[in-house]
């Protein structure tokens, strides 16, 4: 059996959720498990957190119905809301909460005749300029929904664009926008904080927080951050050395001859490639662990294999364990070498078997 696999540590996932709840104080926390829990397995993540999560957040109704079919009973919020009006009865039937972020959704909801009203999270565009209602129109829409018999409750939701950049001033401006927009609306439920907000902006925790990437042990920051340092890696992406060879100095390795050996080099071939989700553009020098010892990529990543330098690891050979990211080698570090973010590494995971512990 091909040795490439992802080991998912559910105890670490629970630890990270508990950290989010601890940091959030009196606020409740929706565990964001969209995109198959960022590649970790949405059903397994939800089941692991079902005993303590205040609720879950997903992108769309398909993701929510998968969780309901698996027996998940907690509240589930659709972060993009619905896409067609005929989805609305399903939201009511399955007790799904929904974001409303654009006028077509608003009109569809106001015209609906649902058997039970919905919990609505009304999206305010406080500065991200991606989705949501503009501040000047928001109070009127809030009052419309407040008066509708199709709405059981209202939460104001907004999203930070630069909470991972604490010194840029953008988050303070967004917080001021939210405060000004809600003035006079007597909003009693408010959700602003993504992972960066949870970790670094206590004044933004309000009533609900929405931890996402932090649940999976990666930091949203490009710098050391004290609270993020308490996170535990959830995914260990592992494989093994499946071949070795000795090359003299001056020999090219892999497609395009990107790497040429600068010295006599012992090469290890690893069963892991871009078809598994490992980034093809990862450069020479991207770190890996071989039997717990640091080494690095040499040569371009192929579809099914990549090559690492074993010259200074004489004990390593065929069958040696290789960690691509996880405990001992953070996905954030690998992502930085590859010019991407841990979110993408996790979400791109493909083909490799997922195994679970905890």
ABEGO torsion letter per residue (X at the ends): XBABBBBBBAAAAAAAAAAAAAAAEABBBBBBABGGGGGAEAAAAAAAAAAABAEBBBABAAAAAAAAAAGBABBBBBAAEBABAAAAAAAAAAGBBBBBABAAAAAAAAABBBABBBBBBBBBBAGAGABEBBAAAAAAAAAAAAABAABABBBBBBBBAAAABAAAGAAAAAAAAAAAAABGAGBABBBABBAAAAAABAAAAEABBBBBAAAAGBBABABBBAAAAABBBABBBBBBBABBBBBBBGBBBEBGGABBBABBBBBBBBBBBAAAGBBAABBBGBBBBBGGBBBBBBEBBBAABBBBBAAABAABBBGBBBBABEBGBBAAAAAAAAGBBAAAAAAABBGBBBBBBX
